[in-house]
Amino acid sequence: MKKIILCLLLISLGGANAHEADLYAVCLKTCLPMRKVADHKSEQVSQIIWGDACKILQQSGSWCEVELAYDNYKGWIPKDSLTYIKLLTYNQYLAGKWRVAVGKDNTMTYKKQAVKVPAGATLPFFENDKMVLEGKTYTYKGESTLPAPLDKTAMLQTAQSFLGVPYLWGGKSPAGWDCSGFVQMVGKMHGLWLLRDSYQQAEQGIKISLKEAQLGDIAFFQRKAEGEGRVIHVGFYVGKGQIIHADGEVRLNTLDSIGIYRDDLKKYSHYLKFLRRH
């Protein structure tokens, strides 16, 4: 009887370990789309980029639904595109204060295979240009920073370095941003933690008016001029009646009490609701 119980216990533990191995993962690809449903034709709701850790919520065929550790955002990605990690590693990831990639020419190399690392990517378990992840050593070439107390002037300089980057729905890398992805990732490079979507970001920070606005405050917009519409757009206030935001591309436009005025379109594109300060 004791032998039977011991065997059952070992099987149970083995099964738990095998199951655990499929529950946590990290992205070691430059950038992957997160889909609304488990289908390559489905809407890209966001992206998982190099260094993002996640929990596996459920699986469907060759797909899995994940929840990102950084902002709890959920979406579907192919199972075989992830690198699976142990629960211990995942918990160490959550507990760490990691460097973040900045600049435009960053790579991580493993066994002579280099992968481009986008600005804003987390560099976990990283020291002296090396990342050691569960016994494997990766070599980093590029720029990185350990986000310090928020410097809004430096944050706006980073934001303006991405002027001209094209707009991409669901994008959160310098290959293509959406409005909230741009704000979230630029903030991340400077120690400002923000949620993923504009309506979520609109709940963070201290609410202020345009008259009170200072450099680096975050402005939120609705689609129509009339009524109380929902938040659908976001950008950084850069002072002197200007905003930097992703709309078609990352651009600077005029901001006034009505909203964003696009000189190229000769009209307002978004209507101001309020600003938030962090």
C-alpha positions as CSV (number, residue, x, y, z in Angstrom):
1,M,0.0,0.0,0.0
2,K,2.8,2.4,0.9
3,K,4.5,1.7,-2.5
4,I,1.2,2.4,-4.3
5,I,0.8,5.7,-2.4
6,L,4.4,6.7,-3.2
7,C,4.0,5.9,-6.9
8,L,0.8,8.0,-7.0
9,L,2.5,10.9,-5.3
10,L,5.4,10.8,-7.7
11,I,3.1,10.7,-10.7
12,S,1.1,13.6,-9.3
13,L,4.2,15.7,-8.8
14,G,5.5,14.8,-12.2
15,G,2.2,15.8,-13.7
16,A,2.2,19.1,-11.8
17,N,5.7,19.9,-13.1
18,A,4.8,19.1,-16.6
19,H,1.7,21.2,-16.4
20,E,3.6,24.1,-14.8
21,A,6.0,24.1,-17.7
22,D,3.1,25.1,-20.0
23,L,1.8,27.9,-17.8
24,Y,4.5,30.5,-18.0
25,A,6.5,31.9,-20.8
26,V,8.6,34.7,-22.2
27,C,8.8,36.2,-25.6
28,L,12.3,36.0,-27.2
29,K,11.1,37.2,-30.6
30,T,11.3,40.8,-31.8
31,C,7.6,41.4,-31.9
32,L,4.5,39.1,-32.2
33,P,0.8,40.1,-32.8
34,M,-1.7,39.3,-30.0
35,R,-5.0,38.4,-31.6
36,K,-8.5,39.0,-30.4
37,V,-9.3,35.3,-31.1
38,A,-7.3,32.2,-32.0
39,D,-7.0,33.0,-35.7
40,H,-4.2,34.6,-37.8
41,K,-6.9,36.6,-39.6
42,S,-8.3,38.0,-36.3
43,E,-7.8,41.6,-35.2
44,Q,-4.4,42.5,-33.7
45,V,-5.4,43.9,-30.3
46,S,-1.8,44.4,-29.1
47,Q,1.7,42.9,-29.4
48,I,4.0,40.9,-27.2
49,I,7.6,42.0,-27.7
50,W,11.0,40.8,-26.7
51,G,11.4,40.2,-23.0
52,D,7.7,40.2,-22.2
53,A,6.7,37.5,-19.7
54,C,3.2,36.0,-19.6
55,K,0.9,33.5,-18.1
56,I,-0.9,31.0,-20.3
57,L,-4.7,31.2,-19.5
58,Q,-6.0,28.6,-21.9
59,Q,-5.1,26.7,-25.1
60,S,-7.0,26.0,-28.3
61,G,-5.3,23.9,-30.9
62,S,-2.0,25.5,-31.8
63,W,-3.0,28.8,-30.0
64,C,-2.8,30.0,-26.4
65,E,-4.4,32.9,-24.7
66,V,-1.9,34.8,-22.6
67,E,-1.9,37.5,-20.0
68,L,1.1,39.8,-20.0
69,A,2.9,40.3,-16.7
70,Y,3.5,44.0,-17.4
71,D,0.0,45.2,-17.8
72,N,-2.3,42.1,-17.6
73,Y,-3.3,42.6,-21.2
74,K,-4.8,39.5,-22.8
75,G,-4.7,38.1,-26.3
76,W,-4.1,35.0,-28.4
77,I,-0.7,34.0,-29.9
78,P,0.6,30.7,-31.5
79,K,1.9,28.4,-28.7
80,D,5.2,27.6,-30.5
81,S,6.2,31.2,-30.7
82,L,6.9,31.4,-26.9
83,T,9.8,30.2,-24.7
84,Y,8.3,28.4,-21.7
85,I,9.8,29.0,-18.3
86,K,9.4,27.6,-14.7
87,L,7.1,29.2,-12.1
88,L,10.2,30.1,-10.1
89,T,11.7,32.0,-13.0
90,Y,8.4,33.8,-13.6
91,N,8.2,34.9,-10.0
92,Q,11.8,36.1,-10.1
93,Y,10.8,38.0,-13.3
94,L,7.9,39.7,-11.4
95,A,10.1,40.6,-8.4
96,G,13.0,42.0,-10.5
97,K,13.7,45.6,-11.5
98,W,15.0,45.2,-15.0
99,R,16.7,47.3,-17.5
100,V,14.8,48.4,-20.6
101,A,16.1,48.6,-24.2
102,V,16.3,52.1,-25.7
103,G,17.7,53.3,-29.0
104,K,17.1,51.8,-32.4
105,D,19.8,49.3,-33.1
106,N,19.7,46.6,-30.4
107,T,20.2,42.9,-30.7
108,M,20.3,39.8,-28.4
109,T,22.4,36.9,-29.6
110,Y,22.2,33.2,-28.7
111,K,24.4,30.6,-30.4
112,K,25.3,33.1,-33.1
113,Q,21.6,33.9,-33.9
114,A,20.8,37.6,-33.4
115,V,17.3,38.8,-32.7
116,K,16.4,42.5,-33.0
117,V,15.3,44.0,-29.6
118,P,12.9,46.9,-29.9
119,A,13.1,50.1,-27.8
120,G,10.9,49.6,-24.7
121,A,11.7,45.9,-24.4
122,T,12.3,44.5,-20.9
123,L,15.8,42.9,-20.4
124,P,15.3,40.4,-17.6
125,F,18.1,38.7,-15.7
126,F,20.5,41.1,-17.4
127,E,23.9,42.2,-16.2
128,N,27.1,43.3,-18.0
129,D,25.5,42.9,-21.5
130,K,24.5,39.3,-20.7
131,M,21.2,37.8,-20.0
132,V,21.1,34.4,-18.3
133,L,17.7,32.7,-18.6
134,E,17.4,29.2,-17.1
135,G,20.9,28.2,-17.9
136,K,21.1,29.8,-21.3
137,T,23.3,32.9,-21.9
138,Y,22.3,35.6,-24.3
139,T,24.6,38.5,-25.4
140,Y,23.1,42.0,-25.8
141,K,24.5,44.7,-28.1
142,G,22.8,48.0,-27.9
143,E,21.5,50.7,-25.5
144,S,19.6,50.2,-22.3
145,T,18.5,52.1,-19.2
146,L,17.4,51.3,-15.7
147,P,14.3,53.5,-15.5
148,A,14.8,56.2,-12.9
149,P,12.4,58.7,-11.2
150,L,10.4,60.3,-14.0
151,D,12.1,63.0,-16.0
152,K,9.4,64.4,-18.2
153,T,11.8,66.5,-20.3
154,A,13.8,63.4,-21.2
155,M,10.6,61.4,-21.8
156,L,9.5,64.0,-24.4
157,Q,12.9,63.9,-26.0
158,T,12.5,60.2,-26.4
159,A,9.0,60.6,-27.8
160,Q,10.2,63.1,-30.4
161,S,12.9,60.7,-31.5
162,F,10.1,58.5,-32.9
163,L,8.6,61.2,-35.1
164,G,7.5,59.7,-38.4
165,V,7.2,56.2,-37.1
166,P,4.0,54.8,-38.8
167,Y,0.8,54.1,-37.0
168,L,-0.2,50.5,-36.6
169,W,-3.4,49.3,-34.9
170,G,-2.4,47.3,-31.8
171,G,1.3,48.3,-32.3
172,K,3.6,48.9,-29.4
173,S,7.1,48.8,-31.0
174,P,9.0,51.3,-33.1
175,A,8.1,49.3,-36.2
176,G,4.6,50.8,-35.7
177,W,2.7,52.3,-32.8
178,D,-0.9,52.9,-32.0
179,C,-1.6,55.9,-29.9
180,S,-1.8,54.2,-26.5
181,G,1.1,51.8,-27.3
182,F,3.3,54.8,-28.1
183,V,2.4,56.5,-24.8
184,Q,2.8,53.3,-22.8
185,M,6.2,52.3,-24.2
186,V,7.8,55.8,-24.1
187,G,6.5,56.1,-20.5
188,K,8.0,52.6,-19.8
189,M,11.5,53.7,-20.9
190,H,11.4,56.5,-18.3
191,G,9.9,54.7,-15.4
192,L,6.2,55.6,-15.9
193,W,4.0,52.6,-15.7
194,L,0.8,52.8,-17.8
195,L,-1.9,50.4,-18.8
196,R,-2.3,49.4,-22.4
197,D,-5.4,51.1,-23.8
198,S,-6.2,54.8,-23.8
199,Y,-9.4,54.4,-21.9
200,Q,-7.4,52.5,-19.2
201,Q,-4.6,55.2,-19.1
202,A,-7.4,57.8,-18.7
203,E,-8.0,56.4,-15.2
204,Q,-4.4,56.8,-14.1
205,G,-2.9,60.0,-12.6
206,I,-4.3,63.3,-11.4
207,K,-7.0,64.8,-13.7
208,I,-6.3,68.4,-14.8
209,S,-7.4,70.9,-17.4
210,L,-5.5,72.3,-20.4
211,K,-5.0,75.6,-18.5
212,E,-3.1,73.6,-15.8
213,A,-1.1,71.6,-18.3
214,Q,2.7,71.2,-18.0
215,L,5.3,69.4,-20.1
216,G,4.8,65.6,-20.1
217,D,1.1,65.6,-19.0
218,I,-1.0,63.1,-20.9
219,A,-4.0,64.3,-22.9
220,F,-7.1,62.3,-23.7
221,F,-9.6,62.7,-26.5
222,Q,-13.0,61.6,-27.8
223,R,-14.2,61.2,-31.4
224,K,-16.9,63.8,-31.6
225,A,-17.1,67.5,-30.6
226,E,-20.5,67.1,-28.9
227,G,-21.4,65.2,-25.8
228,E,-19.5,63.0,-23.4
229,G,-17.9,60.4,-25.7
230,R,-15.6,57.7,-24.6
231,V,-11.8,58.1,-24.6
232,I,-10.4,56.9,-28.0
233,H,-7.1,58.7,-28.3
234,V,-4.1,59.8,-26.2
235,G,-0.9,61.8,-26.6
236,F,1.8,63.7,-24.7
237,Y,1.5,67.5,-24.1
238,V,4.8,69.0,-25.1
239,G,4.0,72.6,-24.2
240,K,3.4,75.8,-26.3
241,G,0.1,74.4,-27.5
242,Q,1.5,71.2,-29.1
243,I,0.9,67.5,-28.6
244,I,2.9,64.5,-29.8
245,H,0.8,61.5,-30.7
246,A,0.4,58.6,-33.1
247,D,-2.2,59.3,-35.7
248,G,-1.2,58.0,-39.2
249,E,2.3,58.4,-37.9
250,V,4.0,59.8,-34.8
251,R,3.5,63.6,-35.3
252,L,3.4,67.0,-33.6
253,N,0.1,68.9,-33.9
254,T,-1.6,71.9,-32.4
255,L,-3.6,71.3,-29.2
256,D,-6.1,73.8,-27.9
257,S,-9.3,73.8,-25.8
258,I,-11.2,72.2,-28.6
259,G,-8.8,69.4,-29.4
260,I,-6.1,68.4,-31.9
261,Y,-6.0,70.5,-35.0
262,R,-4.4,68.9,-38.0
263,D,-2.9,71.5,-40.3
264,D,-2.5,69.0,-43.1
265,L,-6.2,68.1,-42.9
266,K,-7.4,71.7,-42.1
267,K,-9.6,70.4,-39.4
268,Y,-9.8,68.9,-35.9
269,S,-9.1,65.2,-35.8
270,H,-9.9,64.5,-32.0
271,Y,-11.7,66.5,-29.3
272,L,-10.2,67.1,-25.9
273,K,-11.7,65.6,-22.8
274,F,-9.0,66.2,-20.1
275,L,-5.4,65.6,-19.2
276,R,-3.7,63.5,-16.5
277,R,-0.5,64.2,-14.6
278,H,1.9,61.7,-13.1
